[in-house]
Amino acid sequence: MLRFLYTIAKVALASLVAGAILGHFGISSEQILTLFGMTPERLQELTQQALAWALPNVTLGAMVIVPIWFLAFLFRPPRRSND
């Protein structure tokens, strides 16, 4: 879990630095979206559509995976200590 948080922090820091550099040169997110033929409203619409599709599927999958994982966790043999 610590490695995951460390990775998230590195990505956030790299994003902050890249954003600051792009902002220094006068490049905005709207300009980049326009370059790809998108608008902020269209991006928001696509994000909402993606979430509307993904959330029910994630929920359904979790209803199967979480109990299986929990049973595997319960019946796993105990680990030996390194003492």
Distance bins in CASP14 RR format, pairs under 12 A and 6 or more apart:
PFRMAT RR
TARGET T0000
AUTHOR 0000-0000-0000
RMODE 2
METHOD distances of the structure
MODEL  1
1 7 0 0 0 0 0 1 0 0 0 0 0
1 8 0 0 0 0 0 1 0 0 0 0 0
2 8 0 0 0 0 0 1 0 0 0 0 0
2 9 0 0 0 0 0 1 0 0 0 0 0
3 9 0 0 0 0 0 1 0 0 0 0 0
3 10 0 0 0 0 0 1 0 0 0 0 0
4 10 0 0 0 0 0 1 0 0 0 0 0
4 11 0 0 0 0 0 1 0 0 0 0 0
5 11 0 0 0 0 0 1 0 0 0 0 0
5 12 0 0 0 0 0 1 0 0 0 0 0
6 12 0 0 0 0 0 1 0 0 0 0 0
6 13 0 0 0 0 0 1 0 0 0 0 0
7 13 0 0 0 0 0 1 0 0 0 0 0
7 14 0 0 0 0 0 1 0 0 0 0 0
8 14 0 0 0 0 0 1 0 0 0 0 0
8 15 0 0 0 0 0 1 0 0 0 0 0
9 15 0 0 0 0 0 1 0 0 0 0 0
9 16 0 0 0 0 0 1 0 0 0 0 0
10 16 0 0 0 0 0 1 0 0 0 0 0
10 17 0 0 0 0 0 1 0 0 0 0 0
11 17 0 0 0 0 0 1 0 0 0 0 0
11 18 0 0 0 0 0 1 0 0 0 0 0
12 18 0 0 0 0 0 1 0 0 0 0 0
12 19 0 0 0 0 0 1 0 0 0 0 0
13 19 0 0 0 0 0 1 0 0 0 0 0
13 20 0 0 0 0 0 1 0 0 0 0 0
14 20 0 0 0 0 0 1 0 0 0 0 0
14 21 0 0 0 0 0 1 0 0 0 0 0
15 21 0 0 0 0 0 1 0 0 0 0 0
15 22 0 0 0 0 0 1 0 0 0 0 0
15 29 0 0 0 0 0 1 0 0 0 0 0
16 22 0 0 0 0 0 1 0 0 0 0 0
16 23 0 0 0 0 0 1 0 0 0 0 0
17 23 0 0 0 0 0 1 0 0 0 0 0
17 24 0 0 0 0 0 1 0 0 0 0 0
18 24 0 0 0 0 0 1 0 0 0 0 0
18 25 0 0 0 0 0 1 0 0 0 0 0
18 27 0 0 0 0 0 1 0 0 0 0 0
18 29 0 0 0 0 0 1 0 0 0 0 0
18 32 0 0 0 0 0 1 0 0 0 0 0
19 25 0 0 0 0 1 0 0 0 0 0 0
19 26 0 0 0 0 0 1 0 0 0 0 0
19 27 0 0 0 0 1 0 0 0 0 0 0
19 28 0 0 0 0 1 0 0 0 0 0 0
19 29 0 0 0 0 1 0 0 0 0 0 0
19 32 0 0 0 0 0 1 0 0 0 0 0
20 26 0 0 0 0 0 1 0 0 0 0 0
20 27 0 0 0 0 0 1 0 0 0 0 0
21 27 0 0 0 0 1 0 0 0 0 0 0
22 28 0 0 0 0 1 0 0 0 0 0 0
22 29 0 0 0 0 1 0 0 0 0 0 0
22 30 0 0 0 0 0 1 0 0 0 0 0
22 31 0 0 0 0 1 0 0 0 0 0 0
22 32 0 0 0 0 1 0 0 0 0 0 0
23 29 0 0 0 0 1 0 0 0 0 0 0
23 31 0 0 0 0 0 1 0 0 0 0 0
23 32 0 0 0 0 0 1 0 0 0 0 0
25 31 0 0 0 0 0 1 0 0 0 0 0
25 32 0 0 0 0 0 1 0 0 0 0 0
26 32 0 0 0 0 0 1 0 0 0 0 0
27 33 0 0 0 0 0 1 0 0 0 0 0
27 34 0 0 0 0 0 1 0 0 0 0 0
27 35 0 0 0 0 1 0 0 0 0 0 0
28 34 0 0 0 0 1 0 0 0 0 0 0
28 35 0 0 0 0 0 1 0 0 0 0 0
28 40 0 0 0 0 0 1 0 0 0 0 0
29 35 0 0 0 0 0 1 0 0 0 0 0
29 36 0 0 0 0 0 1 0 0 0 0 0
29 38 0 0 0 0 0 1 0 0 0 0 0
29 39 0 0 0 0 0 1 0 0 0 0 0
29 40 1 0 0 1 0 0 0 0 0 0 0
29 43 0 0 0 0 1 0 0 0 0 0 0
30 36 0 0 0 0 0 1 0 0 0 0 0
30 37 0 0 0 0 0 1 0 0 0 0 0
30 38 0 0 0 0 1 0 0 0 0 0 0
30 39 0 0 0 0 1 0 0 0 0 0 0
30 40 1 0 0 1 0 0 0 0 0 0 0
30 41 0 0 0 0 0 1 0 0 0 0 0
30 42 0 0 0 0 0 1 0 0 0 0 0
30 43 0 0 0 0 0 1 0 0 0 0 0
31 37 0 0 0 0 0 1 0 0 0 0 0
31 38 0 0 0 0 0 1 0 0 0 0 0
31 39 0 0 0 0 0 1 0 0 0 0 0
31 40 0 0 0 0 0 1 0 0 0 0 0
32 38 0 0 0 0 1 0 0 0 0 0 0
32 39 0 0 0 0 0 1 0 0 0 0 0
32 40 0 0 0 0 0 1 0 0 0 0 0
32 43 0 0 0 0 0 1 0 0 0 0 0
33 39 1 0 0 1 0 0 0 0 0 0 0
33 40 1 0 0 1 0 0 0 0 0 0 0
33 41 0 0 0 0 1 0 0 0 0 0 0
33 42 0 0 0 0 1 0 0 0 0 0 0
33 43 1 0 0 1 0 0 0 0 0 0 0
33 44 0 0 0 0 0 1 0 0 0 0 0
33 46 0 0 0 0 0 1 0 0 0 0 0
34 40 0 0 0 0 1 0 0 0 0 0 0
34 42 0 0 0 0 0 1 0 0 0 0 0
34 43 0 0 0 0 0 1 0 0 0 0 0
36 42 0 0 0 0 0 1 0 0 0 0 0
36 43 0 0 0 0 1 0 0 0 0 0 0
36 46 0 0 0 0 0 1 0 0 0 0 0
37 43 0 0 0 0 0 1 0 0 0 0 0
38 44 0 0 0 0 0 1 0 0 0 0 0
38 45 0 0 0 0 0 1 0 0 0 0 0
38 46 0 0 0 0 1 0 0 0 0 0 0
38 47 0 0 0 0 0 1 0 0 0 0 0
39 45 0 0 0 0 1 0 0 0 0 0 0
39 46 0 0 0 0 0 1 0 0 0 0 0
40 46 0 0 0 0 0 1 0 0 0 0 0
40 47 0 0 0 0 0 1 0 0 0 0 0
41 47 0 0 0 0 0 1 0 0 0 0 0
41 48 0 0 0 0 0 1 0 0 0 0 0
42 48 0 0 0 0 0 1 0 0 0 0 0
42 49 0 0 0 0 0 1 0 0 0 0 0
43 49 0 0 0 0 0 1 0 0 0 0 0
43 50 0 0 0 0 0 1 0 0 0 0 0
44 50 0 0 0 0 0 1 0 0 0 0 0
44 51 0 0 0 0 0 1 0 0 0 0 0
45 51 0 0 0 0 0 1 0 0 0 0 0
45 52 0 0 0 0 0 1 0 0 0 0 0
46 52 0 0 0 0 0 1 0 0 0 0 0
46 53 0 0 0 0 0 1 0 0 0 0 0
47 53 0 0 0 0 0 1 0 0 0 0 0
47 54 0 0 0 0 0 1 0 0 0 0 0
48 54 0 0 0 0 0 1 0 0 0 0 0
48 55 0 0 0 0 0 1 0 0 0 0 0
49 55 0 0 0 0 0 1 0 0 0 0 0
50 56 0 0 0 0 0 1 0 0 0 0 0
50 57 0 0 0 0 0 1 0 0 0 0 0
50 58 0 0 0 0 0 1 0 0 0 0 0
51 57 0 0 0 0 0 1 0 0 0 0 0
51 58 0 0 0 0 1 0 0 0 0 0 0
51 59 0 0 0 0 0 1 0 0 0 0 0
52 58 0 0 0 0 0 1 0 0 0 0 0
53 59 0 0 0 0 0 1 0 0 0 0 0
53 60 0 0 0 0 0 1 0 0 0 0 0
54 60 0 0 0 0 0 1 0 0 0 0 0
54 61 0 0 0 0 0 1 0 0 0 0 0
54 62 0 0 0 0 0 1 0 0 0 0 0
55 61 0 0 0 0 0 1 0 0 0 0 0
55 62 0 0 0 0 0 1 0 0 0 0 0
56 62 0 0 0 0 0 1 0 0 0 0 0
56 63 0 0 0 0 0 1 0 0 0 0 0
57 63 0 0 0 0 0 1 0 0 0 0 0
57 64 0 0 0 0 0 1 0 0 0 0 0
57 65 0 0 0 0 0 1 0 0 0 0 0
58 64 0 0 0 0 0 1 0 0 0 0 0
58 65 0 0 0 0 1 0 0 0 0 0 0
58 66 0 0 0 0 0 1 0 0 0 0 0
59 65 0 0 0 0 0 1 0 0 0 0 0
59 66 0 0 0 0 0 1 0 0 0 0 0
60 66 0 0 0 0 0 1 0 0 0 0 0
61 67 0 0 0 0 0 1 0 0 0 0 0
61 68 0 0 0 0 0 1 0 0 0 0 0
61 69 0 0 0 0 0 1 0 0 0 0 0
62 68 0 0 0 0 0 1 0 0 0 0 0
62 69 0 0 0 0 1 0 0 0 0 0 0
62 70 0 0 0 0 0 1 0 0 0 0 0
63 69 0 0 0 0 0 1 0 0 0 0 0
63 70 0 0 0 0 0 1 0 0 0 0 0
64 70 0 0 0 0 0 1 0 0 0 0 0
64 71 0 0 0 0 0 1 0 0 0 0 0
65 71 0 0 0 0 0 1 0 0 0 0 0
65 72 0 0 0 0 0 1 0 0 0 0 0
66 72 0 0 0 0 0 1 0 0 0 0 0
66 73 0 0 0 0 0 1 0 0 0 0 0
67 73 0 0 0 0 0 1 0 0 0 0 0
67 74 0 0 0 0 0 1 0 0 0 0 0
68 74 0 0 0 0 0 1 0 0 0 0 0
68 75 0 0 0 0 0 1 0 0 0 0 0
69 75 0 0 0 0 0 1 0 0 0 0 0
69 76 0 0 0 0 0 1 0 0 0 0 0
70 76 0 0 0 0 0 1 0 0 0 0 0
END
